[in-house]
């Protein structure tokens, strides 16, 4: 049986990381910043059970929105001081917002973004636990995942949707500027793949 490891990471929409780690572990320590994350096994895959908080820099508001280089942000934080950003409640509870390039770079050693098939499998696996994917992933999640709906940041640098939208990147591209991802929409209580 092939075992795969995956982790959820918050992005401009929100991201999901994935890795081939051969054993089921309950925790993972990121060697880059010593942050510790819970992991959970769902089906044959191991997922990070909380949003990623890897933050090497802050992208200034006036530079946010480029598809050409990695960008990192913390919801409702408009400054550029890394220490200050890490002290915010959003960072502590929801993690970091990433554009696609930073989501790929934010993968800890041994981890990677899941592909579209991995996300489809996740939705199938949680439906086995609960007939509704959104309910199984978000509301009183019995599967161990804790995907917080961390909102997103527009290309104009504004923040939207905290508590109502969550988006996790995949490694499957749709076009030069878009990649597939898992989208959780709180208003409609819906979970689906999008690009």
C-alpha positions in Angstrom: 0.0 0.0 0.0 1.5 3.3 -1.1 1.5 5.9 1.7 1.5 9.6 0.9 1.8 12.6 3.2 -0.1 15.8 2.7 -0.4 19.1 4.7 -2.8 22.0 4.5 -1.2 25.4 4.1 -3.0 28.7 4.0 -2.6 30.7 0.9 -3.8 33.9 -0.8 -6.5 31.5 -1.2 -5.0 28.7 0.9 -2.7 25.8 0.0 -2.3 22.2 0.5 1.1 20.5 0.7 1.8 16.9 0.1 4.7 14.5 0.7 5.8 10.9 0.4 6.6 10.0 4.0 6.4 6.3 4.6 4.9 6.3 8.0 1.9 7.8 9.8 3.1 10.4 12.3 0.9 12.5 14.6 3.2 15.6 14.4 5.6 17.2 12.0 8.3 19.8 13.0 9.3 22.2 10.2 13.2 22.4 10.5 13.2 25.9 8.9 11.4 27.6 11.8 10.7 24.8 14.3 6.9 25.2 14.0 5.1 22.0 15.0 2.0 20.8 13.1 -0.4 18.0 13.8 -0.9 15.4 11.0 -3.8 13.1 10.4 -4.2 10.0 8.2 -7.3 9.9 5.9 -7.5 7.0 3.6 -4.0 6.1 2.5 -2.7 9.7 2.8 -1.3 11.6 5.7 -2.3 15.3 5.8 -1.2 18.2 7.9 -4.1 18.9 10.1 -3.7 22.7 10.4 -2.7 25.6 8.3 0.9 26.3 7.6 2.7 29.2 9.3 5.9 29.4 7.3 6.7 33.1 6.8 10.1 34.0 5.5 9.1 37.6 4.5 6.1 39.9 4.1 5.1 41.2 0.6 4.2 44.9 0.8 0.6 45.8 -0.1 1.7 47.8 -3.2 3.6 44.7 -4.6 0.9 42.1 -3.8 -0.8 40.4 -6.8 2.1 39.4 -9.0 2.2 35.9 -10.6 5.9 36.4 -11.3 7.5 35.8 -7.9 6.6 34.3 -4.5 4.4 36.5 -2.2 3.7 36.0 1.5 1.0 37.7 3.6 -0.9 37.6 6.9 -4.5 38.5 6.8 -5.3 42.1 7.8 -1.6 42.9 8.3 -0.4 45.7 6.0 3.0 46.3 7.4 6.3 44.6 6.5 7.8 43.8 9.9 8.1 40.0 10.1 8.2 39.8 13.9 5.1 42.0 14.2 3.2 39.9 11.6 4.0 36.7 13.6 2.5 38.3 16.7 -0.9 38.8 15.1 -3.8 36.6 16.2 -4.5 35.8 12.5 -1.0 34.4 12.0 -1.2 32.3 15.2 -4.6 30.9 14.4 -4.9 30.8 10.6 -1.3 30.8 9.3 0.0 32.5 6.1 -1.6 33.6 2.8 0.5 32.5 -0.2 0.4 33.0 -3.9 1.0 29.9 -6.0 4.8 30.4 -6.3 5.2 30.9 -2.6 3.0 27.9 -1.8 5.4 25.7 -3.8 8.4 27.3 -2.0 6.7 27.0 1.4 6.7 23.2 1.2 8.8 21.9 4.1 11.6 19.4 3.2 10.0 16.1 2.2 6.6 17.6 1.5 4.9 18.8 -1.7 1.6 20.3 -2.9 -1.0 17.6 -3.6 -2.2 17.2 -7.2 -5.7 17.4 -8.4 -6.2 13.6 -8.0 -5.0 13.8 -4.3 -7.6 16.5 -3.6 -10.4 14.4 -5.3 -9.3 11.4 -3.2 -9.5 13.5 0.0 -13.0 14.6 -0.8 -14.0 11.0 -1.5 -12.3 9.7 1.7 -14.1 12.3 3.9 -17.4 11.5 2.2 -16.9 8.0 3.5 -16.8 9.5 7.0 -19.7 11.9 6.4 -21.9 12.1 3.3 -21.2 15.9 2.9 -17.6 16.9 2.1 -17.9 20.4 3.5 -19.5 19.2 6.7 -16.8 16.4 7.0 -13.9 18.9 6.4 -15.0 21.9 8.4 -18.0 21.6 10.7 -17.0 19.5 13.8 -14.5 17.6 11.6 -14.3 14.1 12.9 -11.5 13.2 10.6 -8.8 15.2 12.4 -8.4 17.9 9.8 -8.8 21.5 11.0 -9.0 23.6 7.7 -9.7 27.1 9.0 -11.4 29.3 6.5 -8.7 31.9 6.4 -10.0 34.1 3.5 -7.9 35.5 0.7 -6.0 38.5 -0.5 -7.0 40.2 -3.8 -4.5 41.3 -6.4 -5.1 44.8 -5.2 -3.9 43.9 -1.7 -7.2 43.9 0.1 -8.3 41.0 2.4 -11.7 39.2 2.1 -13.6 36.3 3.5 -12.0 35.3 6.8 -14.3 32.7 8.3 -16.2 32.2 5.1 -13.7 31.1 2.4 -10.8 28.7 2.4 -8.6 27.8 -0.5 -5.8 25.2 -0.8 -3.4 25.1 -3.7 -2.6 21.9 -5.7 0.4 21.2 -7.9 -1.9 20.7 -10.9 -1.9 23.7 -13.2 -4.8 24.8 -15.3 -3.0 27.5 -17.2 0.0 29.7 -16.9 -1.6 31.8 -14.1 -4.0 29.3 -12.5 -3.7 26.0 -10.6 -6.4 23.7 -9.3 -7.2 23.9 -5.6 -9.6 22.8 -3.0 -12.2 25.5 -2.2 -14.3 25.6 0.9 -17.2 28.1 0.8 -18.8 28.7 4.2 -21.9 30.6 2.9 -23.1 27.7 0.8 -21.4 25.0 3.0 -19.7 23.6 -0.1 -16.4 21.9 -0.9 -15.2 21.5 -4.5 -12.1 21.8 -6.7 -11.6 25.0 -8.7 -8.9 26.8 -10.7 
